[in-house]
Amino acid sequence: MCNVCGCGTGETRIEGREPTAMRGHDHPHSHADGTVHSHAHDHGADQGHAHRHDHADYGAGPAGAHAPGLSQARMVRIEQDILAKNDEYARANRQRLAERGVFALNLVSGPGAGKTALLVRTIEALAKRLPVTVIEGDQQTSMDADRIREAGARAIQINTGKGCHLDAHMVGHAIESLAPPEGSLLMIENVGNLVCPSAFDLGEAHKVVVLSATEGEDKPLKYPDMFRAASVMLLNKIDLLPYLRFDVDVALANARRVNPGLRIVALSALTGEGFDDWLAWLEQGVRDARQQAAATVDALRARVTELEARLAAARG
C-alpha cells in the first residue's frame, strides 16, 4: 500500500492543468503523519527461540504491509482514511459516467505487459464502430498518450511523479477535461504496477488486468490482490508462445485459483489473434451502459410526469 511506498509525495501533472503538489492538497493521497513508533528487535541467542532468516513476511500483520516508524494500527487507520476519501471521488466519477452512458475500464498490469499496444489495436479496430477516449497514466512523459492520439483517439496524459498509480481524484479531473462523449468507451491505462492500483477504485465499471506470456505463470499467485480485484484478465503476447516456456493452462489455473469468476481472453496485440472476443465484450459493455443510462432517464421522466399529475390533481 501507499503508506509503504510513499507515493503521492511528488507532483501530479494533468495535461491542460497546473501541476498539483500532493502535499498540503485536499487529495486522497495526502500522507501527513507526525506519529513515530519506535521499536527494536533483539535476535540474540538468549531469547530462547530461533528465527528463519530465509523468509521474512512483512505482509503478515493487520495492515498487510510494513513501514518503519509506523505501527500496524496506525497504518490501518491511514489506509482506511486514504481509501475512504478516494472512494468518495470514485462514486462521483461513476455517477458522472453512468449518467452519460460511458463504459469505463481501468487497465492494470506490470510494466511491459503491452497495455498501450493493446489499446492502440483496440482503438484502430473500433474506429468506425464506437467512440473511444483514453486516460493515460505514467510517472513521466506523454509518449503513451501521443501513441494513442496517433491511433485516432482523444487522450489525456496524467503524470503521477513519484506516485505509483492513478487515483479517483486525478481521474475525475481528467474526465472533466476529456469530456468523453455520451455512449462511448473510456479506457484508463494505469501506471505499470501490480500492487497499489488494485486497491484504488477510479469509478470504472471493471478492472482489466493484462498478463503477458513473457512474465510467467506465477504472477496471479505473487500478486493476488490485483487479480482478485479484476473482472477480466487478458493474456497478451500469445504470438510468442512457440518461443517461450510458458504453460497457458497453469497460468489460467493460477488466475482462477485467486479469482474463480475471472473472465479470461487470450490474445495478441501484435497479430490481432483473439481480438474478436475482446471487442465483442467491449461493445456489449457499451450497449449495456447506454441502455442503463436511457432507463435512468426514462425513470426520471416518468417520476416527473407522476409528480406533475399529482400536483394538477391537488390543484383541483
Buried (B, 14 or more C-beta within 10 A) or exposed (E): BBBBBEBBBBBBBBBEBEEBEBEEEEBBBBBEBEEEEEEEEEEEEEEEEEEEEEEEEEEEBEBBBBBEEBBBEBBBBBBEBBBEBBBEBBEBBBEBBBEBBBBBBBBBBBEEBBBBBBBBBBBBBBEEEBBBBBBBBBBEEBEBBEBBBEBEBBBBBBBBBBBBBBBBBBBBBBBEEBEBBEBBBBBBBBBBBBBBBBBBBBBBBBBBBBBBBBBBBEBBEEBBBBBBBBBBBBBBBBBBBEEBEBBBEEBBEBBBEBBEEBBBBBBBBBEBEBBEBBBEBBBEBBBEBBEBBEEEEEEEEEEEEEEEEEEEEEEE
